[in-house]
Amino acid sequence: MGNKMPMAINLGDIAEMKKAHPCGSVTWEVIRTGADIRIKCLGCAHQVMLSREKFEKSVKKIIG
């Protein structure tokens, strides 16, 4: 098990993901935090809930 510090993620942050959503957007808004992260696509408003671990592996950078 790794002892890596969890990424600092706040409500309202905009995350740029490594892979594009089928609508073509790579930017997502964080709308729930905790053990799971709920994000909303800024292209089509689709919402997805991911485990924190999967989210941290999928994010390229946090924009704001």
Phi, psi and omega in degrees: 000138179276153177247038180287138178291140178294148179294142177283110182235128181239156175301138178087352177297148175255123181251134173262121184268159180292321181251146178280147173289156179306336178284349177106347182277145174247002182255136183226146177259134177280121181243357174203137177235167181142213176296329175245151179242127174257130180235152180239127179295132179277354177272315186231002178070015176291139181250142181223141173249128181235154171293154180303319181299312181294320178300312182297328177286330186272341185277139177272311176200159175262122185277316181190000000 
